Amino acid sequence: MFKKKFGQNFLINDTLTDQIIELENIKNKNILEIGPGNLALTKKIIQKKPKNFFALEIDNDLVVKHQNFEHAQHIINKDALKIDEYKLFNKKKFSIISNLPFNISAQLLIKWLKIQNKYNCIENMILMFQKELAERIIADINTKKYGRISILSSAFFKIEKKLEIGKKNFYPIPNVDTVVLKFTALKKNKIKDENFHKLEKITQIFFNERRKINTKKINKIFTQDQINKWKLYNYFKKRPENLSRDTYYFFTSIL
């Protein structure tokens, strides 16, 4: 029985599963999966011989169902939003491969961005999102979908669209298509670790009213001295979507 509350939509196309697995070098790497579900990805990950592998499954019924699976010891009955991945891998670097539960995919991504900001412990992420969210994550400046999630994500990762998967490749069939994105850790983060909360605050203020020009927003965040010193009045007549990612990262450094 599939449980809507856990955002369960299981990938049933074996060819697509192979394509997803090939996006990451798994052998001798630490690999994390969220929501192993029907084990479509799980089995193929294990075949590639990772150094350490854990699959987090919140649905106890699925954990029980898979208890006779020969690698059942790798499936942990835990909530992915509450576990400490950094400690799970003994403070070693790891990668994530997952068909994310739709209902918490954005929350998980933000959680992992915060982990990367603090520890720089994630090497790569191969993640499947609902198409609309994926498009917001990779959206660029001067587009309607460009916003907080793309700015926050790009502070730590290079993000590439790899696969677009139609909804009929899942069971039960979801209402939307999905997209697989590859996140590759930057050699150097775009912001200092102590500035992540500033970036969250700044982007929230700017994009809460994304159609309005930036004058009031800049005056709300910065002092008049800061505005004058850094010539922030040059951004007054623009809208939030007209400012580059680097501009927002710059804002965190002067706040």
N, C-alpha and C positions, 0 to 999 in steps of 0.2 A: 504494500500500500504506500503510495507516494504522499508525502506530507507537504502541503502548500506552505505551512508556517516555516519550513526550513528551506524554501526556495529550491526544491528538488526538481531538476530537469536533467535526465541522464542522457549522455551522448551515446548513440547506438550505431554510428557509422564508423566501422573499423578503419577504413582508409583515412578518414579525417583524424582519428586518434593517432595513427602512425605519423601523419604530417605534423601534428602538434608536438609529439615526442621528439621528432627530429629537429625541432627548433632550439633544443638545449643539449649541451654536452653533459650527459648524466653520469657516465662512468667515473667512479671514484670521487664523486661530488656529494655534498650534503644536500638532500632534496626534501622539500616539504610540499605536501598536497593538502588542500582543504576540500572536504566533502568528497571522499572517494566514491560514494554512491554505489554504482553497479560494478566498480573496479575496472572500468574500461581503460582509464589512464594508469591506474595503480599497477596492474599486472605488467604493462609495458614498461613502466618506470623500473620496476624490479628486475625485469629481463635485461635492462641496460647496466645492471650492477653498480648502483650508487654506493658511495662509502657508507653513508647513513641515510635512512629514509623513514619519515613519519607521515602518516595520513591522519588528519584530525576529522573525526566524525561525531557530530553532536547527536545524531539519531541513534539512540541505544538499540532500537529494533534492528537497524542495519548492522550494527556491531555484532549483535547476537547472530544475525543471519550469516555473517562472514566468519564466524568463529572456527569453522572447519577449513577455511582458506589456509593454504600452507604457509602463508606469510602473515597470518592474522595478528602476530605480535607487533607488527608495524602500525596497526590501526589503533589509534588512541581515542577513547570516548570523551572528548573535551570540546568545549566551546572555543572556536578559533578567535573570537573577540576577546577572550579572557586569558588565553595562554601566553606565556613568555617564550617566544620563539628563540630569542637570543640564548636563554638558559637551556632550552630544549636541545640545542646543538652545542652545548658546553662552550658558549662564547666563540664559536668558530663560524666562518662564513658559510652561507647556504644560499640555495636558489629555490624558487617557488614555481611549481607547475600546477595549474588548477583550472577546472571548470567551476568558477566561483558560484556559490549560491546567490541568485539574483538579488535577494532581499537585503543582503549585507555586503555586497561587493564594494560599494563606495566606502563604507565604514572600514572594511578590511584594508583597502588601499591607503586610506589616511593613516591607519594604524601602522602600516609598514613604512610609510614615508617618515613617520615620527621615529621609528626604530632605525631607519637608515640615517636620519639626521643625527641621532645620538651615537650610533655604534659603527656605521658604515659596514654592516655585516652581510648585506644582501648583494649577491653577485649579479643575478639575473632573475627576472620574473616572466613566466609565460602564462598569461592570464586571459580567461575568456569572460567577456562582459556582454551585457545587452548592448545592441548596436548604438542606441542613443547615448548611453553613457560613454562608450568607447569613443564616439565621435567628439564628445566634449573633452575627453582626456587628451586627444591628439589635435584639438582645434588650434588654429593659429590666429595671430593678431588680425584685427579688422574683420572678424567673422562673428556671427551671432552666437555661435556655440563656444567661443573662446571665453574662458572665465577662470574661476578659482582653482578648479581641479586640474586644469592644464598647467597653470602657473605653479601650483604646489608640486605636482608630479615632475615637471621638467627641472625643478631645482636639484633633483637627485639622479634622474635617469634620462637616458636617450630612449625615446619611445617610438616604436615602429609598428604599423599595422601589418599583420602577417597573413591572416586568413579571415574570410567572411563566411559564416556558416548559417545556412538556412534553417529555419525553425523545425522543418520536417526531419532533421537529423537527430532530434531529441525525443525522449519519451518520459513523461507526457509532453505533447507538443506545446511549447510556450506561445505566447502571443506575439513575440518579436524574434527577429533574427539576432544572431550574435556575431561578435568580432573577437579574434584572438590578437592580443597585443604583446609585443616583446619589449620588456623594460631592461635596458643594459645600464648598470651603475656607471655614473660619471667618475672619472679619475679624481675629480675634485668637486665637491658640492658647490652650488652657486651661492649659498648663503652660509653664514656661520651658525653653528648649532644653537647658540643662544637666541638666534633671531627667528626661529621657526614660528613661535607664537606671534611675533610681530607681523610676519607674512600672512598668517591666518587672519589677524585682525585687520590689516590693511586691505586685503582682498575682499574680506567680508563687507567692509564699509564701502568700497568702490563698487562692488557688483550687486549689492542689495538694491541699488537703483541704477542699473546699468545703462539706461537710456538717457540719464541726466548727465550734463557736463560736469567736469571734475572740480569746479571752483569750491563749492561748499565742502566737498570731501577732503580736499587738500587743506583747507582752512581748519577743518575739524581735527585732523591728524597732526599737523605741523604748526609750530609757532611761527610768528611773522618773521623772526630772525632766521629761522631755518628756510622759510620760503624765499627770503631775499638772498641768503647766502648761496643757496643751490639753484636759484632761478626757477623755482617750482611753478611760478606763474606762467611759464611756457606751456604747462600742461593744463591750464585752467579751462580752455575752450574745447578740449578734447573729451571724448567719452572713455570709460574704462576699457572698452575693447580696442581702443586706438593706442594703448600703451603696451610696449613690448614686455616680455617676461623680464628681461634684464632691467627695465625701468622699475618694476616692482621689487626686484632683488636689491636694486640700488636704494630704494625707499627704506628697506629694512636696515640698511647700513648707516643711515643718517638720522633715524628716529631715536 
